[in-house]
Amino acid sequence: MENGNGYKETFAFGEFSLDARLEMLEKRGEQIHLAKRPFSVLLFLIESRESVVGRDELLNHFWDGHDV
């Protein structure tokens, strides 16, 4: 579903549904708790699904370039 600005807020993939606005992940209607950073990484990967996201891009975007 898109909001008024053309930003998609909910994503469905397989048995999962992700609501970006509510920061909620569900599997078959059952909520799955994800901490903030893992949720943000998952959302980033979903939003970037049309391209390859490399390790360096993830490190720079979420960990300020520090190796984890």
CHARMM internal coordinates of N, CA and C (Angstrom, degrees):
IC EDIT
DIST 1 N 1 CA 1.4447
DIST 1 CA 1 C 1.5256
ANGL 1 N 1 CA 1 C 108.54
DIST 1 C 2 N 1.3346
ANGL 1 CA 1 C 2 N 115.94
DIHE 1 N 1 CA 1 C 2 N 137.44
DIST 2 N 2 CA 1.4571
ANGL 1 C 2 N 2 CA 120.15
DIHE 1 CA 1 C 2 N 2 CA 179.08
DIST 2 CA 2 C 1.5159
ANGL 2 N 2 CA 2 C 110.07
DIHE 1 C 2 N 2 CA 2 C -102.29
DIST 2 C 3 N 1.3509
ANGL 2 CA 2 C 3 N 115.06
DIHE 2 N 2 CA 2 C 3 N 147.35
DIST 3 N 3 CA 1.4475
ANGL 2 C 3 N 3 CA 118.40
DIHE 2 CA 2 C 3 N 3 CA 172.77
DIST 3 CA 3 C 1.5160
ANGL 3 N 3 CA 3 C 108.04
DIHE 2 C 3 N 3 CA 3 C -85.33
DIST 3 C 4 N 1.3068
ANGL 3 CA 3 C 4 N 119.27
DIHE 3 N 3 CA 3 C 4 N -174.40
DIST 4 N 4 CA 1.4546
ANGL 3 C 4 N 4 CA 122.88
DIHE 3 CA 3 C 4 N 4 CA -177.39
DIST 4 CA 4 C 1.5158
ANGL 4 N 4 CA 4 C 114.35
DIHE 3 C 4 N 4 CA 4 C -65.50
DIST 4 C 5 N 1.3208
ANGL 4 CA 4 C 5 N 118.04
DIHE 4 N 4 CA 4 C 5 N -16.14
DIST 5 N 5 CA 1.4581
ANGL 4 C 5 N 5 CA 121.80
DIHE 4 CA 4 C 5 N 5 CA -178.68
DIST 5 CA 5 C 1.5213
ANGL 5 N 5 CA 5 C 112.76
DIHE 4 C 5 N 5 CA 5 C -95.64
DIST 5 C 6 N 1.3255
ANGL 5 CA 5 C 6 N 118.56
DIHE 5 N 5 CA 5 C 6 N 7.59
DIST 6 N 6 CA 1.4502
ANGL 5 C 6 N 6 CA 121.98
DIHE 5 CA 5 C 6 N 6 CA -179.26
DIST 6 CA 6 C 1.5133
ANGL 6 N 6 CA 6 C 113.33
DIHE 5 C 6 N 6 CA 6 C 81.62
DIST 6 C 7 N 1.3352
ANGL 6 CA 6 C 7 N 118.45
DIHE 6 N 6 CA 6 C 7 N 4.76
DIST 7 N 7 CA 1.4633
ANGL 6 C 7 N 7 CA 122.86
DIHE 6 CA 6 C 7 N 7 CA 178.61
DIST 7 CA 7 C 1.5140
ANGL 7 N 7 CA 7 C 109.01
DIHE 6 C 7 N 7 CA 7 C -84.96
DIST 7 C 8 N 1.3105
ANGL 7 CA 7 C 8 N 116.04
DIHE 7 N 7 CA 7 C 8 N 126.12
DIST 8 N 8 CA 1.4547
ANGL 7 C 8 N 8 CA 120.07
DIHE 7 CA 7 C 8 N 8 CA 179.77
DIST 8 CA 8 C 1.5225
ANGL 8 N 8 CA 8 C 109.17
DIHE 7 C 8 N 8 CA 8 C -78.37
DIST 8 C 9 N 1.3277
ANGL 8 CA 8 C 9 N 116.36
DIHE 8 N 8 CA 8 C 9 N 128.57
DIST 9 N 9 CA 1.4615
ANGL 8 C 9 N 9 CA 121.70
DIHE 8 CA 8 C 9 N 9 CA -175.96
DIST 9 CA 9 C 1.5129
ANGL 9 N 9 CA 9 C 113.81
DIHE 8 C 9 N 9 CA 9 C -102.23
DIST 9 C 10 N 1.3263
ANGL 9 CA 9 C 10 N 118.06
DIHE 9 N 9 CA 9 C 10 N -25.90
DIST 10 N 10 CA 1.4559
ANGL 9 C 10 N 10 CA 120.60
DIHE 9 CA 9 C 10 N 10 CA -179.56
DIST 10 CA 10 C 1.5241
ANGL 10 N 10 CA 10 C 109.67
DIHE 9 C 10 N 10 CA 10 C -125.86
DIST 10 C 11 N 1.3130
ANGL 10 CA 10 C 11 N 114.44
DIHE 10 N 10 CA 10 C 11 N 143.37
DIST 11 N 11 CA 1.4613
ANGL 10 C 11 N 11 CA 121.41
DIHE 10 CA 10 C 11 N 11 CA -178.76
DIST 11 CA 11 C 1.5193
ANGL 11 N 11 CA 11 C 107.77
DIHE 10 C 11 N 11 CA 11 C -132.14
DIST 11 C 12 N 1.3167
ANGL 11 CA 11 C 12 N 116.38
DIHE 11 N 11 CA 11 C 12 N 138.65
DIST 12 N 12 CA 1.4638
ANGL 11 C 12 N 12 CA 121.69
DIHE 11 CA 11 C 12 N 12 CA 175.98
DIST 12 CA 12 C 1.5225
ANGL 12 N 12 CA 12 C 107.50
DIHE 11 C 12 N 12 CA 12 C -119.79
DIST 12 C 13 N 1.3344
ANGL 12 CA 12 C 13 N 115.57
DIHE 12 N 12 CA 12 C 13 N 132.00
DIST 13 N 13 CA 1.4583
ANGL 12 C 13 N 13 CA 120.84
DIHE 12 CA 12 C 13 N 13 CA 178.42
DIST 13 CA 13 C 1.5140
ANGL 13 N 13 CA 13 C 108.00
DIHE 12 C 13 N 13 CA 13 C -150.21
DIST 13 C 14 N 1.3261
ANGL 13 CA 13 C 14 N 114.74
DIHE 13 N 13 CA 13 C 14 N 121.58
DIST 14 N 14 CA 1.4654
ANGL 13 C 14 N 14 CA 119.13
DIHE 13 CA 13 C 14 N 14 CA -176.81
DIST 14 CA 14 C 1.5112
ANGL 14 N 14 CA 14 C 110.64
DIHE 13 C 14 N 14 CA 14 C 58.03
DIST 14 C 15 N 1.3097
ANGL 14 CA 14 C 15 N 116.04
DIHE 14 N 14 CA 14 C 15 N -128.15
DIST 15 N 15 CA 1.4682
ANGL 14 C 15 N 15 CA 122.26
DIHE 14 CA 14 C 15 N 15 CA -179.56
DIST 15 CA 15 C 1.5271
ANGL 15 N 15 CA 15 C 111.71
DIHE 14 C 15 N 15 CA 15 C -89.72
DIST 15 C 16 N 1.3199
ANGL 15 CA 15 C 16 N 117.10
DIHE 15 N 15 CA 15 C 16 N 5.97
DIST 16 N 16 CA 1.4594
ANGL 15 C 16 N 16 CA 121.67
DIHE 15 CA 15 C 16 N 16 CA -172.42
DIST 16 CA 16 C 1.5220
ANGL 16 N 16 CA 16 C 112.49
DIHE 15 C 16 N 16 CA 16 C -108.33
DIST 16 C 17 N 1.3135
ANGL 16 CA 16 C 17 N 114.77
DIHE 16 N 16 CA 16 C 17 N 154.44
DIST 17 N 17 CA 1.4545
ANGL 16 C 17 N 17 CA 123.32
DIHE 16 CA 16 C 17 N 17 CA 172.90
DIST 17 CA 17 C 1.5258
ANGL 17 N 17 CA 17 C 107.05
DIHE 16 C 17 N 17 CA 17 C -137.35
DIST 17 C 18 N 1.3207
ANGL 17 CA 17 C 18 N 116.21
DIHE 17 N 17 CA 17 C 18 N 132.57
DIST 18 N 18 CA 1.4592
ANGL 17 C 18 N 18 CA 120.92
DIHE 17 CA 17 C 18 N 18 CA -179.21
DIST 18 CA 18 C 1.5231
ANGL 18 N 18 CA 18 C 108.24
DIHE 17 C 18 N 18 CA 18 C -122.51
DIST 18 C 19 N 1.3212
ANGL 18 CA 18 C 19 N 116.30
DIHE 18 N 18 CA 18 C 19 N 125.95
DIST 19 N 19 CA 1.4646
ANGL 18 C 19 N 19 CA 122.25
DIHE 18 CA 18 C 19 N 19 CA 176.55
DIST 19 CA 19 C 1.5177
ANGL 19 N 19 CA 19 C 107.88
DIHE 18 C 19 N 19 CA 19 C -106.76
DIST 19 C 20 N 1.3327
ANGL 19 CA 19 C 20 N 116.89
DIHE 19 N 19 CA 19 C 20 N 107.80
DIST 20 N 20 CA 1.4630
ANGL 19 C 20 N 20 CA 121.76
DIHE 19 CA 19 C 20 N 20 CA -176.57
DIST 20 CA 20 C 1.5161
ANGL 20 N 20 CA 20 C 111.88
DIHE 19 C 20 N 20 CA 20 C -66.41
DIST 20 C 21 N 1.3162
ANGL 20 CA 20 C 21 N 117.43
DIHE 20 N 20 CA 20 C 21 N -38.25
DIST 21 N 21 CA 1.4666
ANGL 20 C 21 N 21 CA 120.96
DIHE 20 CA 20 C 21 N 21 CA -177.83
DIST 21 CA 21 C 1.5267
ANGL 21 N 21 CA 21 C 111.33
DIHE 20 C 21 N 21 CA 21 C -66.52
DIST 21 C 22 N 1.3171
ANGL 21 CA 21 C 22 N 116.58
DIHE 21 N 21 CA 21 C 22 N -42.73
DIST 22 N 22 CA 1.4678
ANGL 21 C 22 N 22 CA 120.89
DIHE 21 CA 21 C 22 N 22 CA -178.81
DIST 22 CA 22 C 1.5255
ANGL 22 N 22 CA 22 C 112.57
DIHE 21 C 22 N 22 CA 22 C -88.88
DIST 22 C 23 N 1.3475
ANGL 22 CA 22 C 23 N 116.32
DIHE 22 N 22 CA 22 C 23 N -5.37
DIST 23 N 23 CA 1.4700
ANGL 22 C 23 N 23 CA 122.03
DIHE 22 CA 22 C 23 N 23 CA -176.05
DIST 23 CA 23 C 1.5244
ANGL 23 N 23 CA 23 C 110.51
DIHE 22 C 23 N 23 CA 23 C 52.16
DIST 23 C 24 N 1.3352
ANGL 23 CA 23 C 24 N 114.76
DIHE 23 N 23 CA 23 C 24 N 54.71
DIST 24 N 24 CA 1.4556
ANGL 23 C 24 N 24 CA 120.45
DIHE 23 CA 23 C 24 N 24 CA -175.63
DIST 24 CA 24 C 1.5331
ANGL 24 N 24 CA 24 C 109.64
DIHE 23 C 24 N 24 CA 24 C -131.46
DIST 24 C 25 N 1.3210
ANGL 24 CA 24 C 25 N 115.16
DIHE 24 N 24 CA 24 C 25 N 135.20
DIST 25 N 25 CA 1.4559
ANGL 24 C 25 N 25 CA 122.83
DIHE 24 CA 24 C 25 N 25 CA 175.15
DIST 25 CA 25 C 1.5263
ANGL 25 N 25 CA 25 C 107.39
DIHE 24 C 25 N 25 CA 25 C -116.10
DIST 25 C 26 N 1.3283
ANGL 25 CA 25 C 26 N 115.21
DIHE 25 N 25 CA 25 C 26 N 133.32
DIST 26 N 26 CA 1.4591
ANGL 25 C 26 N 26 CA 120.09
DIHE 25 CA 25 C 26 N 26 CA 178.27
DIST 26 CA 26 C 1.5201
ANGL 26 N 26 CA 26 C 110.12
DIHE 25 C 26 N 26 CA 26 C -128.49
DIST 26 C 27 N 1.3228
ANGL 26 CA 26 C 27 N 115.08
DIHE 26 N 26 CA 26 C 27 N 148.55
DIST 27 N 27 CA 1.4618
ANGL 26 C 27 N 27 CA 121.92
DIHE 26 CA 26 C 27 N 27 CA 171.80
DIST 27 CA 27 C 1.5186
ANGL 27 N 27 CA 27 C 106.72
DIHE 26 C 27 N 27 CA 27 C -123.39
DIST 27 C 28 N 1.3187
ANGL 27 CA 27 C 28 N 115.22
DIHE 27 N 27 CA 27 C 28 N 115.68
DIST 28 N 28 CA 1.4649
ANGL 27 C 28 N 28 CA 121.33
DIHE 27 CA 27 C 28 N 28 CA -177.32
DIST 28 CA 28 C 1.5205
ANGL 28 N 28 CA 28 C 111.94
DIHE 27 C 28 N 28 CA 28 C 50.99
DIST 28 C 29 N 1.3210
ANGL 28 CA 28 C 29 N 117.09
DIHE 28 N 28 CA 28 C 29 N 39.87
DIST 29 N 29 CA 1.4589
ANGL 28 C 29 N 29 CA 121.98
DIHE 28 CA 28 C 29 N 29 CA 176.80
DIST 29 CA 29 C 1.5197
ANGL 29 N 29 CA 29 C 114.80
DIHE 28 C 29 N 29 CA 29 C 86.40
DIST 29 C 30 N 1.3273
ANGL 29 CA 29 C 30 N 117.85
DIHE 29 N 29 CA 29 C 30 N -6.78
DIST 30 N 30 CA 1.4593
ANGL 29 C 30 N 30 CA 120.88
DIHE 29 CA 29 C 30 N 30 CA 179.99
DIST 30 CA 30 C 1.5254
ANGL 30 N 30 CA 30 C 109.29
DIHE 29 C 30 N 30 CA 30 C -99.07
DIST 30 C 31 N 1.3207
ANGL 30 CA 30 C 31 N 115.51
DIHE 30 N 30 CA 30 C 31 N 125.59
DIST 31 N 31 CA 1.4597
ANGL 30 C 31 N 31 CA 120.41
DIHE 30 CA 30 C 31 N 31 CA -176.34
DIST 31 CA 31 C 1.5245
ANGL 31 N 31 CA 31 C 112.24
DIHE 30 C 31 N 31 CA 31 C -68.91
DIST 31 C 32 N 1.3361
ANGL 31 CA 31 C 32 N 115.62
DIHE 31 N 31 CA 31 C 32 N 136.71
DIST 32 N 32 CA 1.4585
ANGL 31 C 32 N 32 CA 123.06
DIHE 31 CA 31 C 32 N 32 CA 177.26
DIST 32 CA 32 C 1.5160
ANGL 32 N 32 CA 32 C 107.14
DIHE 31 C 32 N 32 CA 32 C -114.48
DIST 32 C 33 N 1.3156
ANGL 32 CA 32 C 33 N 116.86
DIHE 32 N 32 CA 32 C 33 N 123.04
DIST 33 N 33 CA 1.4594
ANGL 32 C 33 N 33 CA 120.15
DIHE 32 CA 32 C 33 N 33 CA -179.46
DIST 33 CA 33 C 1.5276
ANGL 33 N 33 CA 33 C 110.25
DIHE 32 C 33 N 33 CA 33 C -79.25
DIST 33 C 34 N 1.3201
ANGL 33 CA 33 C 34 N 115.32
DIHE 33 N 33 CA 33 C 34 N 128.43
DIST 34 N 34 CA 1.4584
ANGL 33 C 34 N 34 CA 122.08
DIHE 33 CA 33 C 34 N 34 CA 171.39
DIST 34 CA 34 C 1.5195
ANGL 34 N 34 CA 34 C 107.68
DIHE 33 C 34 N 34 CA 34 C -126.87
DIST 34 C 35 N 1.3235
ANGL 34 CA 34 C 35 N 116.14
DIHE 34 N 34 CA 34 C 35 N 136.40
DIST 35 N 35 CA 1.4615
ANGL 34 C 35 N 35 CA 119.74
DIHE 34 CA 34 C 35 N 35 CA 173.98
DIST 35 CA 35 C 1.5290
ANGL 35 N 35 CA 35 C 108.47
DIHE 34 C 35 N 35 CA 35 C -63.32
DIST 35 C 36 N 1.3188
ANGL 35 CA 35 C 36 N 116.44
DIHE 35 N 35 CA 35 C 36 N 165.16
DIST 36 N 36 CA 1.4645
ANGL 35 C 36 N 36 CA 121.77
DIHE 35 CA 35 C 36 N 36 CA -173.06
DIST 36 CA 36 C 1.5297
ANGL 36 N 36 CA 36 C 113.13
DIHE 35 C 36 N 36 CA 36 C -57.64
DIST 36 C 37 N 1.3194
ANGL 36 CA 36 C 37 N 118.97
DIHE 36 N 36 CA 36 C 37 N -49.25
DIST 37 N 37 CA 1.4632
ANGL 36 C 37 N 37 CA 119.99
DIHE 36 CA 36 C 37 N 37 CA -176.60
DIST 37 CA 37 C 1.5336
ANGL 37 N 37 CA 37 C 112.40
DIHE 36 C 37 N 37 CA 37 C -65.98
DIST 37 C 38 N 1.3377
ANGL 37 CA 37 C 38 N 119.31
DIHE 37 N 37 CA 37 C 38 N -48.17
DIST 38 N 38 CA 1.4699
ANGL 37 C 38 N 38 CA 118.03
DIHE 37 CA 37 C 38 N 38 CA 176.63
DIST 38 CA 38 C 1.5329
ANGL 38 N 38 CA 38 C 112.73
DIHE 37 C 38 N 38 CA 38 C -58.15
DIST 38 C 39 N 1.3289
ANGL 38 CA 38 C 39 N 116.26
DIHE 38 N 38 CA 38 C 39 N -37.42
DIST 39 N 39 CA 1.4636
ANGL 38 C 39 N 39 CA 119.17
DIHE 38 CA 38 C 39 N 39 CA 177.16
DIST 39 CA 39 C 1.5237
ANGL 39 N 39 CA 39 C 110.09
DIHE 38 C 39 N 39 CA 39 C -63.68
DIST 39 C 40 N 1.3256
ANGL 39 CA 39 C 40 N 117.30
DIHE 39 N 39 CA 39 C 40 N -44.25
DIST 40 N 40 CA 1.4653
ANGL 39 C 40 N 40 CA 121.55
DIHE 39 CA 39 C 40 N 40 CA 179.70
DIST 40 CA 40 C 1.5181
ANGL 40 N 40 CA 40 C 111.95
DIHE 39 C 40 N 40 CA 40 C -62.91
DIST 40 C 41 N 1.3298
ANGL 40 CA 40 C 41 N 116.38
DIHE 40 N 40 CA 40 C 41 N -39.99
DIST 41 N 41 CA 1.4725
ANGL 40 C 41 N 41 CA 120.22
DIHE 40 CA 40 C 41 N 41 CA 178.02
DIST 41 CA 41 C 1.5263
ANGL 41 N 41 CA 41 C 109.77
DIHE 40 C 41 N 41 CA 41 C -64.77
DIST 41 C 42 N 1.3237
ANGL 41 CA 41 C 42 N 117.75
DIHE 41 N 41 CA 41 C 42 N -45.16
DIST 42 N 42 CA 1.4594
ANGL 41 C 42 N 42 CA 121.25
DIHE 41 CA 41 C 42 N 42 CA 178.77
DIST 42 CA 42 C 1.5284
ANGL 42 N 42 CA 42 C 110.56
DIHE 41 C 42 N 42 CA 42 C -60.27
DIST 42 C 43 N 1.3191
ANGL 42 CA 42 C 43 N 117.33
DIHE 42 N 42 CA 42 C 43 N -46.17
DIST 43 N 43 CA 1.4649
ANGL 42 C 43 N 43 CA 121.27
DIHE 42 CA 42 C 43 N 43 CA 178.66
DIST 43 CA 43 C 1.5246
ANGL 43 N 43 CA 43 C 110.80
DIHE 42 C 43 N 43 CA 43 C -61.01
DIST 43 C 44 N 1.3202
ANGL 43 CA 43 C 44 N 117.37
DIHE 43 N 43 CA 43 C 44 N -43.53
DIST 44 N 44 CA 1.4640
ANGL 43 C 44 N 44 CA 121.87
DIHE 43 CA 43 C 44 N 44 CA 178.26
DIST 44 CA 44 C 1.5303
ANGL 44 N 44 CA 44 C 110.98
DIHE 43 C 44 N 44 CA 44 C -59.41
DIST 44 C 45 N 1.3310
ANGL 44 CA 44 C 45 N 116.56
DIHE 44 N 44 CA 44 C 45 N -44.29
DIST 45 N 45 CA 1.4625
ANGL 44 C 45 N 45 CA 120.46
DIHE 44 CA 44 C 45 N 45 CA 179.82
DIST 45 CA 45 C 1.5292
ANGL 45 N 45 CA 45 C 111.20
DIHE 44 C 45 N 45 CA 45 C -65.96
DIST 45 C 46 N 1.3134
ANGL 45 CA 45 C 46 N 117.00
DIHE 45 N 45 CA 45 C 46 N -39.36
DIST 46 N 46 CA 1.4664
ANGL 45 C 46 N 46 CA 120.27
DIHE 45 CA 45 C 46 N 46 CA 177.97
DIST 46 CA 46 C 1.5222
ANGL 46 N 46 CA 46 C 110.05
DIHE 45 C 46 N 46 CA 46 C -64.76
DIST 46 C 47 N 1.3266
ANGL 46 CA 46 C 47 N 116.60
DIHE 46 N 46 CA 46 C 47 N -45.80
DIST 47 N 47 CA 1.4565
ANGL 46 C 47 N 47 CA 120.24
DIHE 46 CA 46 C 47 N 47 CA -179.59
DIST 47 CA 47 C 1.5263
ANGL 47 N 47 CA 47 C 112.05
DIHE 46 C 47 N 47 CA 47 C -67.14
DIST 47 C 48 N 1.3195
ANGL 47 CA 47 C 48 N 117.53
DIHE 47 N 47 CA 47 C 48 N -22.45
DIST 48 N 48 CA 1.4692
ANGL 47 C 48 N 48 CA 122.67
DIHE 47 CA 47 C 48 N 48 CA -179.33
DIST 48 CA 48 C 1.5249
ANGL 48 N 48 CA 48 C 111.73
DIHE 47 C 48 N 48 CA 48 C -101.93
DIST 48 C 49 N 1.3017
ANGL 48 CA 48 C 49 N 117.42
DIHE 48 N 48 CA 48 C 49 N 18.07
DIST 49 N 49 CA 1.4623
ANGL 48 C 49 N 49 CA 122.17
DIHE 48 CA 48 C 49 N 49 CA -171.69
DIST 49 CA 49 C 1.5222
ANGL 49 N 49 CA 49 C 113.98
DIHE 48 C 49 N 49 CA 49 C -61.61
DIST 49 C 50 N 1.3087
ANGL 49 CA 49 C 50 N 118.54
DIHE 49 N 49 CA 49 C 50 N -17.28
DIST 50 N 50 CA 1.4656
ANGL 49 C 50 N 50 CA 121.30
DIHE 49 CA 49 C 50 N 50 CA 179.90
DIST 50 CA 50 C 1.5237
ANGL 50 N 50 CA 50 C 112.52
DIHE 49 C 50 N 50 CA 50 C -82.82
DIST 50 C 51 N 1.3310
ANGL 50 CA 50 C 51 N 116.94
DIHE 50 N 50 CA 50 C 51 N -5.55
DIST 51 N 51 CA 1.4620
ANGL 50 C 51 N 51 CA 119.84
DIHE 50 CA 50 C 51 N 51 CA -178.67
DIST 51 CA 51 C 1.5238
ANGL 51 N 51 CA 51 C 110.33
DIHE 50 C 51 N 51 CA 51 C -137.09
DIST 51 C 52 N 1.3155
ANGL 51 CA 51 C 52 N 114.79
DIHE 51 N 51 CA 51 C 52 N 167.15
DIST 52 N 52 CA 1.4602
ANGL 51 C 52 N 52 CA 120.59
DIHE 51 CA 51 C 52 N 52 CA 177.02
DIST 52 CA 52 C 1.5261
ANGL 52 N 52 CA 52 C 107.78
DIHE 51 C 52 N 52 CA 52 C -83.99
DIST 52 C 53 N 1.3212
ANGL 52 CA 52 C 53 N 116.21
DIHE 52 N 52 CA 52 C 53 N 128.91
DIST 53 N 53 CA 1.4643
ANGL 52 C 53 N 53 CA 121.52
DIHE 52 CA 52 C 53 N 53 CA 177.19
DIST 53 CA 53 C 1.5207
ANGL 53 N 53 CA 53 C 107.12
DIHE 52 C 53 N 53 CA 53 C -106.25
DIST 53 C 54 N 1.3094
ANGL 53 CA 53 C 54 N 115.26
DIHE 53 N 53 CA 53 C 54 N 118.49
DIST 54 N 54 CA 1.4544
ANGL 53 C 54 N 54 CA 120.01
DIHE 53 CA 53 C 54 N 54 CA -178.23
DIST 54 CA 54 C 1.5163
ANGL 54 N 54 CA 54 C 113.11
DIHE 53 C 54 N 54 CA 54 C -86.53
DIST 54 C 55 N 1.2982
ANGL 54 CA 54 C 55 N 114.68
DIHE 54 N 54 CA 54 C 55 N 163.81
DIST 55 N 55 CA 1.4583
ANGL 54 C 55 N 55 CA 122.11
DIHE 54 CA 54 C 55 N 55 CA 178.78
DIST 55 CA 55 C 1.5229
ANGL 55 N 55 CA 55 C 111.37
DIHE 54 C 55 N 55 CA 55 C -57.18
DIST 55 C 56 N 1.3460
ANGL 55 CA 55 C 56 N 116.81
DIHE 55 N 55 CA 55 C 56 N -44.43
DIST 56 N 56 CA 1.4643
ANGL 55 C 56 N 56 CA 120.31
DIHE 55 CA 55 C 56 N 56 CA -179.87
DIST 56 CA 56 C 1.5253
ANGL 56 N 56 CA 56 C 112.00
DIHE 55 C 56 N 56 CA 56 C -61.28
DIST 56 C 57 N 1.3227
ANGL 56 CA 56 C 57 N 116.60
DIHE 56 N 56 CA 56 C 57 N -39.02
DIST 57 N 57 CA 1.4669
ANGL 56 C 57 N 57 CA 119.87
DIHE 56 CA 56 C 57 N 57 CA 178.27
DIST 57 CA 57 C 1.5234
ANGL 57 N 57 CA 57 C 110.94
DIHE 56 C 57 N 57 CA 57 C -63.37
DIST 57 C 58 N 1.3300
ANGL 57 CA 57 C 58 N 116.63
DIHE 57 N 57 CA 57 C 58 N -42.04
DIST 58 N 58 CA 1.4667
ANGL 57 C 58 N 58 CA 119.86
DIHE 57 CA 57 C 58 N 58 CA 177.81
DIST 58 CA 58 C 1.5223
ANGL 58 N 58 CA 58 C 111.19
DIHE 57 C 58 N 58 CA 58 C -65.00
DIST 58 C 59 N 1.3339
ANGL 58 CA 58 C 59 N 116.26
DIHE 58 N 58 CA 58 C 59 N -44.37
DIST 59 N 59 CA 1.4676
ANGL 58 C 59 N 59 CA 119.65
DIHE 58 CA 58 C 59 N 59 CA 179.22
DIST 59 CA 59 C 1.5165
ANGL 59 N 59 CA 59 C 111.07
DIHE 58 C 59 N 59 CA 59 C -60.46
DIST 59 C 60 N 1.3162
ANGL 59 CA 59 C 60 N 117.34
DIHE 59 N 59 CA 59 C 60 N -44.59
DIST 60 N 60 CA 1.4605
ANGL 59 C 60 N 60 CA 120.40
DIHE 59 CA 59 C 60 N 60 CA -178.99
DIST 60 CA 60 C 1.5159
ANGL 60 N 60 CA 60 C 112.29
DIHE 59 C 60 N 60 CA 60 C -67.90
DIST 60 C 61 N 1.3268
ANGL 60 CA 60 C 61 N 116.44
DIHE 60 N 60 CA 60 C 61 N -37.54
DIST 61 N 61 CA 1.4598
ANGL 60 C 61 N 61 CA 119.89
DIHE 60 CA 60 C 61 N 61 CA -176.38
DIST 61 CA 61 C 1.5288
ANGL 61 N 61 CA 61 C 113.25
DIHE 60 C 61 N 61 CA 61 C -76.12
DIST 61 C 62 N 1.3418
ANGL 61 CA 61 C 62 N 116.59
DIHE 61 N 61 CA 61 C 62 N -36.89
DIST 62 N 62 CA 1.4741
ANGL 61 C 62 N 62 CA 119.37
DIHE 61 CA 61 C 62 N 62 CA -172.23
DIST 62 CA 62 C 1.5232
ANGL 62 N 62 CA 62 C 114.42
DIHE 61 C 62 N 62 CA 62 C -112.62
DIST 62 C 63 N 1.3203
ANGL 62 CA 62 C 63 N 117.95
DIHE 62 N 62 CA 62 C 63 N -19.85
DIST 63 N 63 CA 1.4650
ANGL 62 C 63 N 63 CA 119.75
DIHE 62 CA 62 C 63 N 63 CA -175.80
DIST 63 CA 63 C 1.5286
ANGL 63 N 63 CA 63 C 111.56
DIHE 62 C 63 N 63 CA 63 C -128.40
DIST 63 C 64 N 1.3301
ANGL 63 CA 63 C 64 N 117.35
DIHE 63 N 63 CA 63 C 64 N 23.97
DIST 64 N 64 CA 1.4714
ANGL 63 C 64 N 64 CA 122.33
DIHE 63 CA 63 C 64 N 64 CA 177.53
DIST 64 CA 64 C 1.5284
ANGL 64 N 64 CA 64 C 112.62
DIHE 63 C 64 N 64 CA 64 C 50.01
DIST 64 C 65 N 1.3219
ANGL 64 CA 64 C 65 N 116.72
DIHE 64 N 64 CA 64 C 65 N 35.10
DIST 65 N 65 CA 1.4502
ANGL 64 C 65 N 65 CA 121.66
DIHE 64 CA 64 C 65 N 65 CA 176.69
DIST 65 CA 65 C 1.5042
ANGL 65 N 65 CA 65 C 115.25
DIHE 64 C 65 N 65 CA 65 C 79.83
DIST 65 C 66 N 1.3313
ANGL 65 CA 65 C 66 N 118.42
DIHE 65 N 65 CA 65 C 66 N -0.74
DIST 66 N 66 CA 1.4665
ANGL 65 C 66 N 66 CA 121.22
DIHE 65 CA 65 C 66 N 66 CA 179.03
DIST 66 CA 66 C 1.5218
ANGL 66 N 66 CA 66 C 110.17
DIHE 65 C 66 N 66 CA 66 C -77.71
DIST 66 C 67 N 1.3013
ANGL 66 CA 66 C 67 N 116.84
DIHE 66 N 66 CA 66 C 67 N 138.89
DIST 67 N 67 CA 1.4546
ANGL 66 C 67 N 67 CA 121.74
DIHE 66 CA 66 C 67 N 67 CA 177.80
DIST 67 CA 67 C 1.5219
ANGL 67 N 67 CA 67 C 108.90
DIHE 66 C 67 N 67 CA 67 C -73.05
DIST 67 C 68 N 1.3162
ANGL 67 CA 67 C 68 N 116.01
DIHE 67 N 67 CA 67 C 68 N 133.07
DIST 68 N 68 CA 1.4722
ANGL 67 C 68 N 68 CA 120.34
DIHE 67 CA 67 C 68 N 68 CA 179.21
DIST 68 CA 68 C 1.5142
ANGL 68 N 68 CA 68 C 109.81
DIHE 67 C 68 N 68 CA 68 C -122.78
END
COOR INIT
IC SEED 1 N 1 CA 1 C
IC BUILD
